[in-house]
Amino acid sequence: MSTVALQITPSGILWAVIPEPLSLDGDNPVAAGTMPWPVSRRPRPDRLPLDIEERVLAYQALLTLLADLGAEDVLLAVEDGVDRIRVGVVEVVLDHADVRVVTVAAHDEGAIGIVGEAVDGMVSGPRF
């Protein structure tokens, strides 16, 4: 199981995974990527309204991403300007994915920056 950083942006979700095991003396390469907010390619009047359908697509995509990454813990950051409905979808996914969530401040470098700070804190160890 892994720790995943998610930074929610107006255009999508930035993600990065804390490497396991951490190297105390070497590099800790970070797997990272982006997931744009899904856009329905097949709007049909007999289906869900378009905005609801896109929420369902976002729910499915993020739940699948967390499962594929083996997420057990999530470091969650939300940028200013993100639609509250999209934030709500993310919150429901995190609940259904049964992961532990720690909220963190959004990072200028996105999820990679969040992971970098977390790794630096882990590698440097406790400070007395």
C-alpha positions, 0 to 999 in steps of 0.5 A, spaced: 500 500 500 502 506 498 501 514 500 499 518 494 499 526 494 493 529 490 492 536 488 486 538 486 486 544 481 481 547 476 483 543 470 484 536 474 488 532 479 495 532 480 498 526 483 504 523 485 506 517 490 511 517 495 516 511 493 517 505 497 522 503 500 525 510 501 532 511 500 536 514 506 542 516 502 540 516 495 535 518 490 527 517 491 524 517 484 517 519 484 511 516 480 507 522 478 501 524 473 495 528 471 488 526 471 484 532 467 477 532 469 473 528 465 468 530 459 463 527 456 463 525 449 456 522 448 451 527 451 444 524 450 438 527 452 435 520 455 441 520 459 443 523 465 444 531 465 451 533 462 454 536 469 451 530 473 454 525 468 461 528 468 461 528 476 460 520 475 465 519 470 470 523 475 468 519 481 469 512 476 476 515 474 479 517 481 476 511 484 480 507 479 486 511 479 487 510 487 486 503 486 491 502 481 496 506 485 494 502 491 493 508 495 492 507 503 494 514 505 492 520 501 495 527 502 490 532 499 491 539 497 485 543 494 487 549 490 483 556 490 478 556 485 476 549 484 469 548 483 466 546 490 462 540 486 468 537 484 471 537 491 465 534 493 466 528 488 473 527 490 471 527 498 466 522 496 471 518 492 476 518 498 471 516 503 469 510 498 476 508 497 477 507 504 483 511 505 486 515 510 486 523 508 491 528 511 489 535 508 495 539 506 497 546 503 497 546 495 504 546 493 506 551 487 509 544 484 503 540 485 503 533 488 510 532 486 512 538 491 507 535 496 511 528 496 518 532 495 516 535 502 514 529 505 520 525 503 524 530 505 521 530 512 521 522 513 528 522 510 531 527 515 528 524 521 525 527 527 528 533 530 530 534 537 
